[in-house]
Amino acid sequence: MKTASQVKLSDIQAVYSGFEGKLWELIMGEQIHIGGLTSSLDLAETAGIGEGMSGVDFCCCSGAGMRFLSRFRKVASMTGVDATATQIELGRARSAGLPHTFMVSDVCENGLPGASADFIWGEDAWCYVADKSKLIAEAARIVKPGGVIAFTDWVEGSPMTDTEAARFLAFMKFPTFANLDDYKKLLEANGCEIVAARNTERFAPCVDLYLNMLGQQLTYDALKIVGFDNAIMEMLGGEMQNTQKLAHEGKVIQGLFVARKK
């Protein structure tokens, strides 16, 4: 597992309280994850999430995944946990009228009751959690026996060099960066049976799309978000191009994971 010990939770909160979070939503949509609705449907279907279930969304951001699950999978209720108050406030506004509860908390220190949820959900956000062991332990603690832990995440595919990892993690504000096997081992160590753990193959095509949109359609909108600061845009563009390179080399992928608690 790659690490960037200099990245702190406050750095991630600053991203999603400021212009970077707005830029991510501009290019990726309200569902700030690779593949959008297609990815969400794939994850929910693989996990067998459906009508009447109750779930917890770890690192829920503004709750787009929760709204998807209510509207497309007819779940009964959702609890969203995220450490960034700005995103929780936005989520409460966007989820008005839906059976959703939001809480501002570090997901590893959430205080939710054990064996209380039918499933734990996450979409491309657990890469922001430093202690992956505690994260998975908390998910396994909260889900009921027989329930599922279902998430996608940005993970390492073929190994990055230390130099590549240092640059990528610093830009993305990832304190740790797991691979497919890291997550599989953690899930199994916490009493879960692996149902699926695979590369979705979506990452590189989606990054190509985002860069094309920024270059061909959303340039003005992006510049407006950063106060028309060309230096910031050039820096961000260079780091996104580096991410694109890593994606096409298979070094950064989107992993899909479903595990059932025994």
C-alpha positions, 0 to 999 in steps of 0.5 A, spaced: 500 500 500 502 506 497 502 512 503 503 519 503 504 521 510 504 528 509 496 528 507 492 530 513 484 530 513 484 537 513 487 537 506 481 533 504 476 537 507 479 543 504 479 540 497 471 539 498 470 545 501 473 549 496 474 550 488 477 543 487 471 540 489 467 544 485 471 543 479 470 535 480 463 536 480 463 540 474 467 535 470 464 529 473 457 531 475 453 530 481 456 523 482 463 525 483 465 518 481 468 514 475 462 512 471 457 515 474 450 512 474 453 506 470 458 505 475 452 505 481 448 500 477 453 495 476 455 496 484 448 495 486 446 489 482 453 486 483 451 487 491 444 485 490 442 491 493 434 492 493 427 495 495 426 495 503 434 495 505 437 500 509 444 502 508 450 506 510 454 510 505 461 511 508 464 518 505 458 520 502 460 527 500 453 530 498 449 524 498 449 522 490 450 515 492 444 515 497 439 519 492 441 514 487 439 508 491 433 511 494 430 513 487 433 507 483 434 501 488 428 503 492 432 502 499 428 504 505 433 509 508 440 511 508 445 514 513 451 518 510 457 519 513 462 524 511 468 529 514 466 535 510 461 539 513 460 543 507 458 537 503 454 534 508 450 541 508 449 540 501 447 533 501 441 535 506 439 540 501 439 536 495 436 530 499 430 534 502 424 529 502 428 523 502 429 518 508 436 520 509 440 522 515 447 525 514 452 526 520 459 530 520 464 525 522 470 521 520 468 514 518 473 511 522 470 514 528 462 514 527 459 511 533 454 508 529 451 501 532 454 495 530 450 490 526 445 495 524 445 496 516 443 491 511 449 494 507 455 499 507 456 503 501 462 507 498 463 510 491 470 512 489 472 515 496 475 510 500 482 512 497 481 519 502 481 515 508 488 514 511 487 508 516 484 502 511 484 497 516 480 501 521 475 503 515 474 496 513 473 494 520 468 499 521 464 497 515 464 490 518 462 492 525 456 496 522 453 491 517 449 485 519 451 478 518 449 476 511 449 483 509 454 486 504 460 491 504 459 494 496 464 499 494 468 502 488 475 506 489 481 508 485 486 503 487 493 501 484 493 497 478 500 495 476 505 498 481 507 505 480 514 507 482 515 511 488 516 517 484 510 516 481 506 515 487 508 521 491 506 526 485 499 522 484 498 522 492 500 529 493 495 531 487 489 527 489 490 528 497 490 521 498 494 519 504 494 511 503 493 508 496 491 500 496 490 495 491 485 490 489 489 485 494 490 490 499 482 490 500 481 483 499 485 481 505 482 486 509 475 484 508 477 477 509 481 479 515 474 482 518 470 476 517 467 477 510 467 473 504 469 476 497 463 476 492 467 481 487 473 484 486 475 487 479 478 492 475 472 495 472 476 498 466 472 504 466 478 509 469 482 511 463 476 512 458 473 516 463 479 521 464 480 522 457 472 524 457 474 529 463 480 532 459 476 533 453 470 536 456 475 541 460 479 542 453 473 543 448 467 545 452 468 547 460 474 551 459 470 558 461 466 554 467 473 551 470 476 558 469 471 561 473 471 557 478 478 558 480 477 566 479 480 566 472 487 564 474 491 561 468 497 558 473 492 554 477 489 551 471 495 550 468 497 546 474 491 542 475 491 540 467 498 538 468 496 533 474 490 531 470 494 529 464 499 525 469 493 522 472 491 520 464 498 517 463 498 513 469 491 510 467 493 508 460 499 505 463 494 501 468 497 504 474 491 507 476 484 503 476 477 503 479 476 497 483 469 494 484 468 490 491 463 486 494 463 482 500 458 479 504 459 478 512 459 471 514 
